[in-house]
């Protein structure tokens, strides 16, 4: 019996499925050589394969929401909106942002829910941390190097199989009124093709190999490189913006400082706090098809009720506490041929 998954991540892992289950009123969903596949059959198959994890996700989502609603905390909706907007800016465009979500099998609604639940769980875990300006300023001074932004670059790429093809596409890109993004969509073999070749803003030091990085840094804004041999392909690059390294002031870094200060001062790690919420919840799975899931939740109840049991220090049944959910944007698929 194992419950190794992070509470907030499980809560949203399959929450897109209700749209599939409820999105169409007609019972007929497909025909194969005239034979109908009904929505009833589809729903039954989806429930058989994903019903347990999906139900677990909905239960865990409700555990987090109920705990937050009874905590007296106010959810900062504006902060959630800023996170989403920052991700869109980092992606380079609305289209690129939506494409990256699609690569990860999400849409914006699911992504927002995931961020919201992670934020609520973190706020609950840090509820008793006392924050003062003096403490934050002292923390900033002690950790000042953390708040130095490296030199960063924003650019697009077109990857092609041969040098001759790269030279031909570069010639087209240099013509007046040519669109580098349109050419990337038409010709590139990189995973950024559908994004018009656009890469997210990246620290210069993270761009490898040097054969790619050095020509890129020599370009002027909107300049286009000669073909570069990289990753078994030939790449041409367009520089958008080169952002210099800078030391953030306390006020500029305040949000980061406060988040890191709270994370260090909170009584228990967020993943352990999530396990405490699960242990404290009373969950009854009514449908007998999900008896195994009921036994998992019952094991948490039994752990809480055991003589001398301390739910704050208890490991989840079946293994060690899970790790925190990543905060970053969605992962991309394995590259075909692209600059990193």
Wavefront OBJ file of the C-alpha trace (Angstrom):
o trace
v 0.000 0.000 0.000
v 1.638 3.228 -1.113
v 0.787 6.925 -1.027
v 3.972 8.554 -2.272
v 2.421 11.329 -4.292
v 2.362 15.002 -3.296
v -1.107 15.943 -2.096
v -1.531 19.017 -4.293
v -0.142 17.354 -7.410
v -2.416 14.323 -7.041
v -5.342 16.684 -6.535
v -5.039 18.054 -10.059
v -3.289 15.250 -11.927
v -6.434 14.047 -13.701
v -8.948 16.826 -13.114
v -9.214 17.435 -16.852
v -11.115 14.151 -17.248
v -14.531 15.479 -16.124
v -14.493 17.622 -19.272
v -14.098 14.470 -21.330
v -16.788 12.687 -19.389
v -19.357 15.478 -19.448
v -18.473 17.537 -22.491
v -20.862 15.944 -25.001
v -24.585 15.300 -24.651
v -24.807 12.746 -27.451
v -24.209 9.125 -26.485
v -22.536 8.280 -29.779
v -18.847 9.251 -29.848
v -17.437 7.271 -32.795
v -18.237 4.731 -35.500
v -15.929 2.002 -36.752
v -17.123 0.411 -40.007
v -20.621 1.433 -39.020
v -20.378 0.058 -35.456
v -21.067 2.658 -32.770
v -18.793 3.340 -29.791
v -21.024 4.951 -27.193
v -20.210 7.588 -24.600
v -21.334 5.071 -21.989
v -18.585 2.700 -23.146
v -16.031 5.503 -23.189
v -17.009 6.659 -19.717
v -16.835 3.117 -18.361
v -13.367 2.611 -19.841
v -12.120 5.949 -18.497
v -13.448 5.174 -15.038
v -11.930 1.693 -15.090
v -8.496 3.013 -16.028
v -8.425 6.367 -14.255
v -11.313 6.406 -11.795
v -9.207 5.581 -8.718
v -6.442 8.163 -9.260
v -8.996 10.748 -10.342
v -11.158 10.182 -7.263
v -8.075 10.349 -5.069
v -7.155 13.653 -6.715
v -10.621 15.104 -6.101
v -10.564 13.969 -2.456
v -7.124 15.462 -1.857
v -8.130 18.665 -3.584
v -11.097 18.962 -1.248
v -8.876 18.299 1.794
v -6.660 21.251 0.855
v -9.565 23.569 0.052
v -11.425 22.751 3.279
v -8.299 23.290 5.371
v -7.637 26.627 3.686
v -11.256 27.810 3.946
v -11.287 27.128 7.708
v -7.861 28.724 8.303
v -8.923 32.359 8.078
v -6.266 33.014 5.439
v -7.058 35.174 2.413
v -5.946 33.841 -0.951
v -3.907 36.412 -2.951
v -5.611 36.138 -6.322
v -3.472 38.959 -7.676
v -0.338 36.934 -6.904
v -1.696 33.971 -8.845
v -2.416 36.239 -11.802
v 1.118 37.645 -11.613
v 2.607 34.134 -11.644
v 0.607 33.258 -14.763
v 1.553 36.543 -16.452
v 5.232 36.065 -15.596
v 5.107 32.574 -17.117
v 3.596 33.988 -20.300
v 6.292 36.656 -20.441
v 8.983 34.031 -19.880
v 7.526 31.863 -22.660
v 7.743 34.801 -25.053
v 4.095 34.955 -26.130
v 0.593 33.787 -25.300
v 0.831 31.223 -28.091
v 4.119 29.841 -26.770
v 2.694 29.626 -23.242
v -0.370 27.703 -24.391
v 1.789 25.418 -26.527
v 4.028 24.553 -23.583
v 0.979 23.685 -21.500
v -0.279 21.479 -24.332
v 3.084 19.695 -24.467
v 2.636 18.907 -20.761
v -0.908 17.610 -21.322
v -2.519 20.575 -19.543
v -4.611 23.597 -20.330
v -4.566 26.939 -18.531
v -7.458 26.045 -16.211
v -5.735 22.880 -14.981
v -2.439 24.756 -14.632
v -4.094 27.510 -12.580
v -5.701 24.934 -10.300
v -2.341 23.285 -9.752
v -0.662 26.582 -8.839
v -3.582 27.617 -6.618
v -3.468 24.376 -4.628
v 0.306 24.555 -4.234
v 0.004 28.153 -3.030
v -2.729 27.288 -0.540
v -0.793 24.325 0.808
v 2.334 26.471 1.235
v 0.366 29.249 2.953
v -1.130 26.739 5.384
v 2.286 25.250 6.185
v 3.708 28.753 6.798
v 0.713 30.213 8.610
v 2.502 30.591 11.974
v 5.734 32.079 10.624
v 6.131 35.646 11.919
v 7.515 38.073 9.329
v 8.920 41.554 10.057
v 10.716 44.055 7.841
v 13.748 43.900 10.105
v 13.966 40.113 9.842
v 13.593 40.179 6.061
v 16.247 42.876 5.618
v 18.659 40.946 7.793
v 17.938 37.771 5.803
v 18.573 39.700 2.556
v 21.958 40.938 3.821
v 22.968 37.443 4.883
v 21.985 35.979 1.501
v 22.650 38.888 -0.873
v 24.348 36.774 -3.597
v 21.080 34.825 -4.030
v 19.420 37.939 -5.383
v 21.774 38.652 -8.255
v 20.193 38.051 -11.650
v 22.606 36.573 -14.209
v 22.990 37.889 -17.724
v 20.034 36.553 -19.721
v 19.135 36.320 -23.381
v 15.916 36.078 -25.364
v 16.180 34.505 -28.824
v 14.569 32.314 -31.484
v 15.966 29.394 -33.475
v 15.448 27.521 -36.718
v 17.054 24.071 -36.925
v 17.517 22.326 -40.273
v 19.032 19.012 -41.378
v 21.743 20.427 -43.694
v 23.952 23.496 -43.954
v 22.610 24.300 -47.419
v 19.015 24.312 -46.161
v 20.051 26.559 -43.277
v 21.738 28.979 -45.675
v 18.658 29.031 -47.896
v 16.297 29.744 -44.997
v 18.672 32.394 -43.608
v 18.612 34.130 -47.000
v 14.816 34.211 -46.826
v 14.941 35.513 -43.236
v 17.195 38.418 -44.277
v 14.727 39.697 -46.861
v 12.754 42.877 -46.018
v 9.539 42.196 -44.067
v 10.464 38.510 -43.609
v 9.142 36.854 -40.446
v 11.672 34.669 -38.638
v 8.828 33.118 -36.636
v 6.847 32.182 -39.741
v 9.940 30.630 -41.310
v 10.548 28.627 -38.122
v 6.988 27.292 -38.238
v 7.430 26.335 -41.890
v 10.919 24.848 -41.919
v 12.367 24.185 -38.449
v 12.820 20.634 -37.142
v 13.312 21.794 -33.533
v 10.645 21.239 -30.874
v 10.183 25.036 -30.891
v 8.817 24.885 -34.437
v 5.184 25.503 -33.528
v 6.275 28.339 -31.232
v 7.854 30.162 -34.147
v 11.278 29.109 -32.883
v 10.898 31.197 -29.736
v 12.904 30.101 -26.699
v 12.148 31.299 -23.139
v 14.435 33.949 -21.681
v 17.498 31.983 -20.557
v 20.618 32.697 -18.451
v 23.530 33.056 -20.857
v 25.589 30.538 -18.884
v 22.902 27.869 -19.498
v 23.249 28.033 -23.286
v 25.534 25.261 -24.488
v 27.655 24.507 -26.374
v 29.886 27.582 -26.739
v 29.683 27.186 -30.535
v 26.056 28.307 -30.189
v 26.381 30.753 -27.290
v 29.240 32.867 -28.640
v 27.696 33.696 -32.062
v 24.397 34.498 -30.375
v 26.004 37.022 -28.017
v 27.740 38.744 -30.921
v 24.434 39.571 -32.632
v 22.638 42.903 -32.398
v 18.909 42.886 -31.505
v 16.932 41.301 -34.357
v 20.191 40.148 -35.945
v 20.338 36.695 -37.538
v 23.324 34.387 -37.242
v 25.074 32.402 -39.935
v 24.325 28.652 -39.849
v 25.830 26.928 -36.790
v 26.485 23.198 -36.485
v 24.833 21.909 -33.298
v 23.087 18.729 -32.089
v 23.286 16.944 -35.449
v 21.619 19.858 -37.202
v 22.329 23.304 -38.566
v 20.850 26.171 -36.570
v 20.275 29.832 -37.328
v 19.487 32.163 -34.435
v 17.752 35.514 -34.059
v 18.583 37.630 -31.010
v 15.662 39.488 -29.414
v 17.165 40.963 -26.248
v 20.291 40.655 -24.109
v 19.585 41.501 -20.483
v 22.588 42.474 -18.319
v 23.360 40.913 -14.966
v 22.166 42.973 -12.010
v 21.995 42.894 -8.235
v 18.399 43.197 -7.078
v 17.775 45.672 -4.297
v 15.916 44.554 -1.196
v 12.683 46.096 -2.492
v 13.089 44.468 -5.911
v 13.792 41.089 -4.308
v 11.370 41.415 -1.406
v 8.897 38.810 -2.688
v 11.685 36.246 -3.194
v 13.251 37.115 0.168
v 9.958 36.639 2.016
v 9.204 33.332 0.261
v 12.644 31.907 1.075
v 12.571 33.243 4.637
v 9.193 31.615 5.292
v 10.311 28.339 3.719
v 13.287 28.184 6.074
v 11.301 29.176 9.159
v 8.152 27.067 8.694
v 7.750 24.391 11.410
v 7.733 21.388 9.037
v 8.381 21.010 5.302
v 5.336 21.537 3.109
v 5.216 17.895 1.999
v 5.129 16.732 5.620
v 2.400 19.252 6.365
v 0.428 17.840 3.425
v 0.704 14.399 4.999
v -0.587 15.817 8.281
v -3.664 17.172 6.496
v -4.290 13.769 4.972
v -3.879 12.025 8.335
v -6.314 14.418 10.003
v -9.016 14.108 7.347
v -11.952 11.750 7.722
v -12.557 10.221 4.297
v -15.253 7.724 3.398
v -15.142 6.158 -0.061
v -18.712 5.073 -0.697
v -18.343 3.222 -4.005
v -17.096 -0.346 -3.328
v -15.170 -0.304 -6.622
v -12.638 1.912 -4.872
v -12.147 -0.237 -1.806
v -8.355 -0.103 -2.142
v -8.485 3.693 -1.994
v -10.649 3.480 1.138
v -8.050 1.227 2.774
v -5.349 3.769 1.985
v -7.269 6.572 3.692
v -8.169 4.271 6.573
v -4.474 3.500 7.078
v -3.894 7.217 7.644
v -6.705 7.267 10.221
v -5.278 4.197 11.980
v -1.819 5.775 12.004
v -3.260 8.869 13.671
v -5.129 6.800 16.268
v -2.254 4.410 17.114
v -1.008 4.545 20.741
v 1.797 7.077 20.964
v 1.244 7.958 17.314
v 2.275 11.426 16.263
v 0.903 12.389 12.903
v 3.287 15.321 12.631
v 6.275 13.001 12.585
v 4.730 10.023 10.864
v 5.812 8.814 7.475
v 3.039 8.085 4.984
v 2.026 4.448 4.614
v 4.237 2.629 2.171
v 7.224 4.972 2.143
v 8.915 8.255 2.927
v 7.147 11.599 2.473
v 6.949 12.807 -1.118
v 8.941 15.753 -2.380
v 7.501 19.182 -2.951
v 5.847 19.884 -6.249
v 8.037 21.795 -8.705
v 7.158 25.465 -9.182
v 8.294 25.927 -12.500
v 6.575 25.816 -15.771
v 5.589 22.639 -17.573
v 8.321 20.211 -18.888
v 8.991 20.029 -22.648
v 9.294 16.848 -24.697
v 12.672 15.419 -25.654
v 14.190 17.687 -28.339
v 14.548 16.708 -31.924
v 17.361 19.147 -32.644
v 17.611 22.461 -30.874
v 19.760 24.876 -28.974
v 19.586 24.575 -25.240
l 1 2 3 4 5 6 7 8 9 10 11 12 13 14 15 16 17 18 19 20 21 22 23 24 25 26 27 28 29 30 31 32 33 34 35 36 37 38 39 40 41 42 43 44 45 46 47 48 49 50 51 52 53 54 55 56 57 58 59 60 61 62 63 64 65 66 67 68 69 70 71 72 73 74 75 76 77 78 79 80 81 82 83 84 85 86 87 88 89 90 91 92 93 94 95 96 97 98 99 100 101 102 103 104 105 106 107 108 109 110 111 112 113 114 115 116 117 118 119 120 121 122 123 124 125 126 127 128 129 130 131 132 133 134 135 136 137 138 139 140 141 142 143 144 145 146 147 148 149 150 151 152 153 154 155 156 157 158 159 160 161 162 163 164 165 166 167 168 169 170 171 172 173 174 175 176 177 178 179 180 181 182 183 184 185 186 187 188 189 190 191 192 193 194 195 196 197 198 199 200 201 202 203 204 205 206 207 208 209 210 211 212 213 214 215 216 217 218 219 220 221 222 223 224 225 226 227 228 229 230 231 232 233 234 235 236 237 238 239 240 241 242 243 244 245 246 247 248 249 250 251 252 253 254 255 256 257 258 259 260 261 262 263 264 265 266 267 268 269 270 271 272 273 274 275 276 277 278 279 280 281 282 283 284 285 286 287 288 289 290 291 292 293 294 295 296 297 298 299 300 301 302 303 304 305 306 307 308 309 310 311 312 313 314 315 316 317 318 319 320 321 322 323 324 325 326 327 328 329 330 331 332 333 334 335 336 337 338 339 340
